[in-house]
Amino acid sequence: MDHSEAASERKYYIGEHSLTAKRIEPGLHIVSTPIGNLQDITIRALETLAACDLIACEDTRVTGVLLQRYGIRTQMMTYHEHNAHRQLPKILEALGAGRAVALVSDAGTPLISDPGFRLVGDVVEHGHKVVPIPGASAMLSGLVGAGLPSDTILFAGFLPNKTHGRKKRLEELRDIPATLVFYESPHRVGASLVDMTEILGKRKAAVARELTKRFETFQRGTLAELSDFYSGDRPKGEIVILVSPPEEQELTEVDADELLLEALKEMPVSAAAKKVSKATGVDRKTIYTRAMELKNAGTAEEPESD
């Protein structure tokens, strides 16, 4: 489409209805797109995509399907982590010329587990306006359908591919009092659930698959149950794994002190606290404080030296 064409003359379609896009202000417009069902696009998003001068997208073929569906003919350019250094100057040039640029990802809300945040930072640094256009998000769709606490959440994105790195990251997240939300590829779901069961313990969880699409499913249960369910199975489609927060537990003489006293006979306080924390699910800092109390009171025996 020629940039000289007035934005007020640009058309787009919802069903059989032809609509006219209103002129929009210059700046970078962060536009959320459907994660599966093409009907999950907002009127404001369609209007923005039709009225802007340029659309920066991960893959023109993917975004082209959406644009074709709604009769939008705005010029597209690719922007992703592999060509960002080459495309950034072009986007800044367009913004400097007073044009409106839309940023979209292949699906969902840009910047959520993709490199768009670097572009936004550069655009802000150059003094241009950034306009968020909210919409579909796999993280939020999974959260509202999982049946887990949603008052406090932590989006952890993709876990490391290798077992060692994955377990290390899960250790860092284990004691956070929030529902944890992960994105995962289909061929790693089983392995990730095994590691989650080992590190996070007995928690409720949900695996959301193919959200908003025809074969959308939610599999719910404990981490151990889900690990068994997906053992040897490689589900198709995009995956969101959600894990409930750790349960609040009181440190009592019955459920922790005996374990601490035994552990302190064999290892230093920090190691004993880590071991008992993992065994009981009680916060490690709380266990460590109790271990120091036992040691200072002379109740705990010192580990034997070699």
Secondary structure, 3 states (H helix, E strand, C coil): CCCCCCHHHCEEEECCEEEECCCCCCEEEEECECCCCCCCCCHHHHHHHHHCCEEEECCHHHHHHHHHHCCCCCCEEECCCCCHHHHHHHHHHHHHCCCEEEECCCCECCCCCCCHHHHHHHHHHCCCCEEEECCCCHHHHHHHHHCCCCCCEEEEEECCCCHHHHHHHHHHHCCCCCEEEEEECHHHHHHHHHHHHHHHCCCEEEEEECCCCCCCEEEEEEHHHHHHHCCCCCCCCCEEEEECCCCCCCCCHHHHHHHHHHHHCCCCHHHHHHHHHHHHCCCHHHHHHHHHHHHHCCCCCCCCCC
